[in-house]
Amino acid sequence: MGLAILFFFFVPTIAFSDCYVVGDLKGFSTREAYEYEFSDDGVSSRKFVVEIDGRGSSITPNNMSCTQTGKYTVLCVDAEDKGASTIETWAVYPEKGKVIYTKSMNGLGPFNGANLFVGNIKGKCD
């Protein structure tokens, strides 16, 4: 717990503002409903906006609480009082034109599981 507090204390020192439109996400998923077997998956038809701006970071569309955790990395969390949680990471690699998206879900019954997707940077935000 102390390490997490220390980590978030230093987040503003690495904050800068940047914004990317990403898409063509492809990779793998695993779900409790399918005995946690890996399967090909993706969100190839959707585009996402990854706004990197310190504690004001956001992913659109997404209603999770997000914060910048590295120069080009955003961490998003949605935790419910009843114990269900979803954690996402978005790591942008501008020099390679790529993005990596991970998602972990717990407390959601058959939807418990994870995603690992790689996508493309489509452009910078206007």
N, C-alpha and C positions, 0 to 999 in steps of 0.2 A: 504494500500500500504506500509506504513512504517513497519508494522509487517512482511510483506513478505520479505522486504529488510533485516530486522533484522534476520529473520529466515535463509536466505541464507548466511548471514554473519557468522553464527555459524556452518553451515554444515561441513566445513573442520575439525572442532574439533572432530567430531564423525566418521570421515572417516577411514575406514580400507578396505583392499582388500580381497574379498572372491568371489567365483563363484560356481553356482549351475546349474545343468541340471534339468529342471522340465517338467512335462507332465501330462497326464490324467486329463485335466481341464474339470470340469463339474459344471453346475450351472444354472443360469437364465439370460435371456436377455429381454429387452423391447425396442420397436422401435415405432417411430411415425407412420410408415406405417401400424402398427397393433394396432393403438389406445393406445399405451403404455401398452398393456396387457403383463403380465409376461408370458414367455414360457421357457420350459426346453431347455437348449442349452449346448454347450461344444465344446472343441477343443481337443478331446481325442486322436486323431492320431498324433498330432504334439508335438514336443519337443521344448523347449525354453531354452536359456542360459541366466541366470540372473547374470550379473557381477556387483558386488557391489564394487565400487572403487571411492568414493567421487564424484567429479564433472565429473569424467571419467567413471561413471557407464553406463551400456548399457544393452539392451535386444536384443537378436538375435533370430529370424529375426525381425527386427524393425528398422526404420530409424528416430525415434523420438529423441529429445534432452532429455537426462536423467540425473538425479543427485540423489545421496544418500540423504535420508531425515531422516534416523534412522539407527540403527546398522544393521538391516536386511531389510530395506525398500528402494525402488527405486521409484521415481516419474518421469514420462515421459510426455512431452508436445509437441504437434504439433499445432501451431496456425498460421492461414493464415491471410494475410492482409485484406481479404474480410470478416473476422469475423468468419469463420469456425474454430472449435477447437476440439481437441481430447486430453483427459487427461487419463493417465493410472497410476495405482499404482501396485506394486509387493511387497508383504510382505512375506518373507521367514521365516519359523519356523523350523530351523534345528533339534531342540530337539524333534519335533513331526513328522518330515518328510513331512511337508505340505507347500503349498504355497497358498496365496490368491491373486487373480488378479481382479482388477476392471478397468472399462473403461467407460468414459462418453464422448458422442459426441454431439456437438451442431453446428448448421449452415449447416447441411448436408441433409436437407430436410427429406425424408422418412427414412434415416439412423440415424436421431437424436435418442438418447436413451442411454442405459447403459447396462453393463454386470457385473455380479458378479460370479466368478468361484473359486472353490477350486480344487487344484491339488496335485500331489505327487512330492516330490524331488526324482529324479531318481538316482542322484549321484552328486559328486563334479566334477568340470571341471578338465580335465587333465593338 
